[in-house]
């Protein structure tokens, strides 16, 4: 069981990195793992949003994940080093 305090702590930790470039590694099931880089756009009470660039176009899209995904290790979030 995930405690509400754990969710609040994860959200608080992530809020400090809004606007930073991040790498997301998501387990999509059936041994499919997706790795994307983007900018942490915003945090909301239940989710956080990352803006990623489409692979074959010069357009962007928003992808959202829940804080529960982080706590259950379905999604891993890491900061990218600035170049």
VMD Tcl script that builds the backbone (N, CA, C; Angstrom):
set m [mol new atoms 249]
animate dup $m
set s [atomselect $m all]
$s set {name element resname resid chain x y z} {
  {N N UNK 1 A 0.844 -1.181 0.000}
  {CA C UNK 1 A 0.000 0.000 0.000}
  {C C UNK 1 A 0.894 1.251 0.000}
  {N N UNK 2 A 0.551 2.186 -0.820}
  {CA C UNK 2 A 1.329 3.420 -0.923}
  {C C UNK 2 A 0.675 4.487 -0.049}
  {N N UNK 3 A 1.457 5.068 0.836}
  {CA C UNK 3 A 0.937 6.084 1.745}
  {C C UNK 3 A 0.801 7.422 1.030}
  {N N UNK 4 A -0.197 8.184 1.441}
  {CA C UNK 4 A -0.417 9.497 0.841}
  {C C UNK 4 A 0.791 10.410 1.066}
  {N N UNK 5 A 1.444 10.242 2.210}
  {CA C UNK 5 A 2.620 11.069 2.498}
  {C C UNK 5 A 3.750 10.781 1.507}
  {N N UNK 6 A 3.857 9.525 1.059}
  {CA C UNK 6 A 4.874 9.177 0.061}
  {C C UNK 6 A 4.597 9.881 -1.258}
  {N N UNK 7 A 3.326 9.889 -1.667}
  {CA C UNK 7 A 2.944 10.574 -2.906}
  {C C UNK 7 A 3.232 12.065 -2.816}
  {N N UNK 8 A 2.906 12.669 -1.679}
  {CA C UNK 8 A 3.157 14.101 -1.497}
  {C C UNK 8 A 4.648 14.413 -1.527}
  {N N UNK 9 A 5.457 13.528 -0.953}
  {CA C UNK 9 A 6.902 13.741 -0.938}
  {C C UNK 9 A 7.487 13.655 -2.346}
  {N N UNK 10 A 7.028 12.682 -3.126}
  {CA C UNK 10 A 7.507 12.545 -4.504}
  {C C UNK 10 A 7.128 13.779 -5.306}
  {N N UNK 11 A 5.892 14.236 -5.156}
  {CA C UNK 11 A 5.449 15.429 -5.882}
  {C C UNK 11 A 6.295 16.646 -5.487}
  {N N UNK 12 A 6.545 16.795 -4.202}
  {CA C UNK 12 A 7.348 17.919 -3.715}
  {C C UNK 12 A 8.764 17.859 -4.290}
  {N N UNK 13 A 9.331 16.660 -4.364}
  {CA C UNK 13 A 10.681 16.492 -4.907}
  {C C UNK 13 A 10.727 16.860 -6.393}
  {N N UNK 14 A 9.710 16.466 -7.131}
  {CA C UNK 14 A 9.675 16.715 -8.577}
  {C C UNK 14 A 9.412 18.181 -8.893}
  {N N UNK 15 A 8.613 18.857 -8.088}
  {CA C UNK 15 A 8.250 20.255 -8.359}
  {C C UNK 15 A 9.467 21.152 -8.519}
  {N N UNK 16 A 10.542 20.843 -7.836}
  {CA C UNK 16 A 11.752 21.654 -7.920}
  {C C UNK 16 A 12.452 21.571 -9.270}
  {N N UNK 17 A 12.077 20.593 -10.091}
  {CA C UNK 17 A 12.749 20.389 -11.371}
  {C C UNK 17 A 11.898 20.770 -12.572}
  {N N UNK 18 A 10.792 21.475 -12.342}
  {CA C UNK 18 A 9.950 21.922 -13.453}
  {C C UNK 18 A 10.785 22.824 -14.357}
  {N N UNK 19 A 10.761 22.553 -15.662}
  {CA C UNK 19 A 11.558 23.304 -16.626}
  {C C UNK 19 A 12.893 22.656 -16.942}
  {N N UNK 20 A 13.247 21.604 -16.217}
  {CA C UNK 20 A 14.520 20.912 -16.441}
  {C C UNK 20 A 14.363 19.803 -17.472}
  {N N UNK 21 A 15.468 19.488 -18.137}
  {CA C UNK 21 A 15.473 18.392 -19.094}
  {C C UNK 21 A 15.606 17.081 -18.325}
  {N N UNK 22 A 14.717 16.121 -18.638}
  {CA C UNK 22 A 14.696 14.855 -17.922}
  {C C UNK 22 A 14.661 13.688 -18.906}
  {N N UNK 23 A 15.030 12.522 -18.403}
  {CA C UNK 23 A 14.936 11.274 -19.164}
  {C C UNK 23 A 13.948 10.375 -18.435}
  {N N UNK 24 A 13.006 9.826 -19.191}
  {CA C UNK 24 A 11.985 8.955 -18.635}
  {C C UNK 24 A 12.174 7.562 -19.211}
  {N N UNK 25 A 12.212 6.588 -18.335}
  {CA C UNK 25 A 12.299 5.195 -18.752}
  {C C UNK 25 A 11.027 4.523 -18.242}
  {N N UNK 26 A 10.133 4.147 -19.171}
  {CA C UNK 26 A 8.829 3.600 -18.795}
  {C C UNK 26 A 8.713 2.147 -19.226}
  {N N UNK 27 A 8.253 1.317 -18.311}
  {CA C UNK 27 A 7.993 -0.083 -18.597}
  {C C UNK 27 A 6.558 -0.193 -19.094}
  {N N UNK 28 A 6.385 -0.498 -20.367}
  {CA C UNK 28 A 5.058 -0.564 -20.983}
  {C C UNK 28 A 4.476 -1.974 -20.976}
  {N N UNK 29 A 5.113 -2.900 -20.310}
  {CA C UNK 29 A 4.615 -4.268 -20.243}
  {C C UNK 29 A 5.143 -5.124 -21.376}
  {N N UNK 30 A 5.048 -6.440 -21.201}
  {CA C UNK 30 A 5.517 -7.403 -22.197}
  {C C UNK 30 A 6.940 -7.108 -22.665}
  {N N UNK 31 A 7.782 -6.790 -21.730}
  {CA C UNK 31 A 9.204 -6.532 -21.978}
  {C C UNK 31 A 9.460 -5.351 -22.908}
  {N N UNK 32 A 8.508 -4.421 -22.999}
  {CA C UNK 32 A 8.701 -3.200 -23.792}
  {C C UNK 32 A 9.088 -2.072 -22.854}
  {N N UNK 33 A 10.233 -1.505 -23.080}
  {CA C UNK 33 A 10.698 -0.374 -22.279}
  {C C UNK 33 A 10.937 0.790 -23.226}
  {N N UNK 34 A 10.335 1.924 -22.895}
  {CA C UNK 34 A 10.428 3.119 -23.730}
  {C C UNK 34 A 11.265 4.156 -22.986}
  {N N UNK 35 A 12.260 4.718 -23.672}
  {CA C UNK 35 A 13.097 5.767 -23.092}
  {C C UNK 35 A 12.894 7.036 -23.905}
  {N N UNK 36 A 12.542 8.126 -23.223}
  {CA C UNK 36 A 12.327 9.405 -23.900}
  {C C UNK 36 A 13.006 10.508 -23.112}
  {N N UNK 37 A 13.411 11.539 -23.821}
  {CA C UNK 37 A 13.950 12.732 -23.175}
  {C C UNK 37 A 13.028 13.891 -23.481}
  {N N UNK 38 A 12.848 14.745 -22.499}
  {CA C UNK 38 A 11.985 15.892 -22.675}
  {C C UNK 38 A 12.162 16.876 -21.538}
  {N N UNK 39 A 11.243 17.810 -21.471}
  {CA C UNK 39 A 11.292 18.845 -20.437}
  {C C UNK 39 A 10.124 18.629 -19.485}
  {N N UNK 40 A 10.416 18.618 -18.187}
  {CA C UNK 40 A 9.368 18.506 -17.184}
  {C C UNK 40 A 8.554 19.787 -17.237}
  {N N UNK 41 A 7.337 19.684 -17.739}
  {CA C UNK 41 A 6.532 20.853 -18.037}
  {C C UNK 41 A 5.756 21.359 -16.826}
  {N N UNK 42 A 5.110 20.443 -16.093}
  {CA C UNK 42 A 4.285 20.874 -14.971}
  {C C UNK 42 A 3.981 19.700 -14.056}
  {N N UNK 43 A 3.593 20.025 -12.817}
  {CA C UNK 43 A 3.139 19.009 -11.879}
  {C C UNK 43 A 1.723 19.346 -11.448}
  {N N UNK 44 A 0.936 18.317 -11.265}
  {CA C UNK 44 A -0.445 18.448 -10.828}
  {C C UNK 44 A -0.648 17.537 -9.622}
  {N N UNK 45 A -1.797 17.613 -8.974}
  {CA C UNK 45 A -1.993 16.796 -7.764}
  {C C UNK 45 A -1.766 15.295 -7.946}
  {N N UNK 46 A -2.098 14.743 -9.103}
  {CA C UNK 46 A -1.961 13.294 -9.295}
  {C C UNK 46 A -0.960 12.895 -10.368}
  {N N UNK 47 A -0.588 13.828 -11.237}
  {CA C UNK 47 A 0.290 13.495 -12.367}
  {C C UNK 47 A 1.346 14.567 -12.578}
  {N N UNK 48 A 2.354 14.212 -13.381}
  {CA C UNK 48 A 3.312 15.209 -13.870}
  {C C UNK 48 A 3.379 15.064 -15.382}
  {N N UNK 49 A 3.691 16.171 -16.064}
  {CA C UNK 49 A 3.646 16.213 -17.521}
  {C C UNK 49 A 5.034 16.522 -18.059}
  {N N UNK 50 A 5.420 15.748 -19.081}
  {CA C UNK 50 A 6.709 15.937 -19.740}
  {C C UNK 50 A 6.448 16.218 -21.215}
  {N N UNK 51 A 7.102 17.256 -21.742}
  {CA C UNK 51 A 6.965 17.612 -23.161}
  {C C UNK 51 A 8.124 16.963 -23.912}
  {N N UNK 52 A 7.777 16.076 -24.855}
  {CA C UNK 52 A 8.790 15.366 -25.634}
  {C C UNK 52 A 8.638 15.698 -27.109}
  {N N UNK 53 A 9.741 15.615 -27.842}
  {CA C UNK 53 A 9.712 15.879 -29.282}
  {C C UNK 53 A 9.397 14.575 -30.004}
  {N N UNK 54 A 8.514 14.656 -31.006}
  {CA C UNK 54 A 8.204 13.479 -31.818}
  {C C UNK 54 A 9.444 13.062 -32.587}
  {N N UNK 55 A 9.588 11.779 -32.810}
  {CA C UNK 55 A 10.807 11.239 -33.421}
  {C C UNK 55 A 11.027 11.699 -34.849}
  {N N UNK 56 A 9.982 11.745 -35.660}
  {CA C UNK 56 A 10.164 12.003 -37.084}
  {C C UNK 56 A 9.695 13.378 -37.521}
  {N N UNK 57 A 9.205 14.171 -36.615}
  {CA C UNK 57 A 8.697 15.499 -36.955}
  {C C UNK 57 A 9.295 16.524 -36.005}
  {N N UNK 58 A 9.124 17.782 -36.350}
  {CA C UNK 58 A 9.577 18.847 -35.464}
  {C C UNK 58 A 8.444 19.340 -34.578}
  {N N UNK 59 A 7.608 18.424 -34.122}
  {CA C UNK 59 A 6.498 18.796 -33.247}
  {C C UNK 59 A 6.709 18.189 -31.871}
  {N N UNK 60 A 6.011 18.739 -30.910}
  {CA C UNK 60 A 6.116 18.261 -29.537}
  {C C UNK 60 A 4.784 17.708 -29.088}
  {N N UNK 61 A 4.848 16.816 -28.116}
  {CA C UNK 61 A 3.625 16.327 -27.498}
  {C C UNK 61 A 3.860 16.187 -26.007}
  {N N UNK 62 A 2.781 16.174 -25.276}
  {CA C UNK 62 A 2.866 16.044 -23.824}
  {C C UNK 62 A 2.536 14.621 -23.415}
  {N N UNK 63 A 3.339 14.102 -22.492}
  {CA C UNK 63 A 3.129 12.764 -21.961}
  {C C UNK 63 A 2.995 12.905 -20.452}
  {N N UNK 64 A 2.004 12.240 -19.878}
  {CA C UNK 64 A 1.809 12.359 -18.431}
  {C C UNK 64 A 1.996 11.015 -17.745}
  {N N UNK 65 A 2.489 11.076 -16.527}
  {CA C UNK 65 A 2.691 9.893 -15.688}
  {C C UNK 65 A 2.205 10.235 -14.287}
  {N N UNK 66 A 1.853 9.214 -13.533}
  {CA C UNK 66 A 1.406 9.452 -12.159}
  {C C UNK 66 A 2.582 9.267 -11.197}
  {N N UNK 67 A 2.442 9.837 -10.026}
  {CA C UNK 67 A 3.481 9.689 -9.003}
  {C C UNK 67 A 3.541 8.236 -8.532}
  {N N UNK 68 A 2.418 7.540 -8.610}
  {CA C UNK 68 A 2.378 6.122 -8.243}
  {C C UNK 68 A 3.279 5.311 -9.170}
  {N N UNK 69 A 3.342 5.701 -10.456}
  {CA C UNK 69 A 4.237 5.017 -11.401}
  {C C UNK 69 A 5.682 5.078 -10.929}
  {N N UNK 70 A 6.079 6.196 -10.353}
  {CA C UNK 70 A 7.446 6.334 -9.843}
  {C C UNK 70 A 7.668 5.444 -8.622}
  {N N UNK 71 A 6.692 5.439 -7.723}
  {CA C UNK 71 A 6.840 4.664 -6.486}
  {C C UNK 71 A 6.824 3.157 -6.741}
  {N N UNK 72 A 6.129 2.725 -7.779}
  {CA C UNK 72 A 6.074 1.298 -8.106}
  {C C UNK 72 A 7.155 0.894 -9.107}
  {N N UNK 73 A 7.997 1.841 -9.491}
  {CA C UNK 73 A 9.120 1.628 -10.415}
  {C C UNK 73 A 8.673 1.220 -11.818}
  {N N UNK 74 A 7.446 1.561 -12.183}
  {CA C UNK 74 A 6.983 1.379 -13.547}
  {C C UNK 74 A 7.635 2.431 -14.436}
  {N N UNK 75 A 7.912 3.592 -13.841}
  {CA C UNK 75 A 8.555 4.700 -14.538}
  {C C UNK 75 A 9.758 5.141 -13.715}
  {N N UNK 76 A 10.879 5.371 -14.394}
  {CA C UNK 76 A 12.071 5.927 -13.750}
  {C C UNK 76 A 12.319 7.300 -14.358}
  {N N UNK 77 A 12.584 8.270 -13.510}
  {CA C UNK 77 A 12.810 9.643 -13.942}
  {C C UNK 77 A 14.201 10.067 -13.504}
  {N N UNK 78 A 14.976 10.627 -14.437}
  {CA C UNK 78 A 16.311 11.113 -14.086}
  {C C UNK 78 A 16.583 12.428 -14.809}
  {N N UNK 79 A 17.392 13.258 -14.198}
  {CA C UNK 79 A 17.776 14.527 -14.792}
  {C C UNK 79 A 18.835 14.301 -15.852}
  {N N UNK 80 A 18.738 15.019 -16.952}
  {CA C UNK 80 A 19.761 14.987 -17.992}
  {C C UNK 80 A 20.825 16.022 -17.643}
  {N N UNK 81 A 22.044 15.695 -17.958}
  {CA C UNK 81 A 23.118 16.666 -17.733}
  {C C UNK 81 A 23.050 17.730 -18.797}
  {N N UNK 82 A 23.145 18.971 -18.383}
  {CA C UNK 82 A 23.119 20.098 -19.320}
  {C C UNK 82 A 24.392 20.102 -20.143}
  {N N UNK 83 A 24.255 20.430 -21.415}
  {CA C UNK 83 A 25.429 20.418 -22.293}
  {C C UNK 83 A 25.809 21.803 -22.707}
}
mol reanalyze $m
mol bondsrecalc $m
mol representation Tube
mol addrep $m
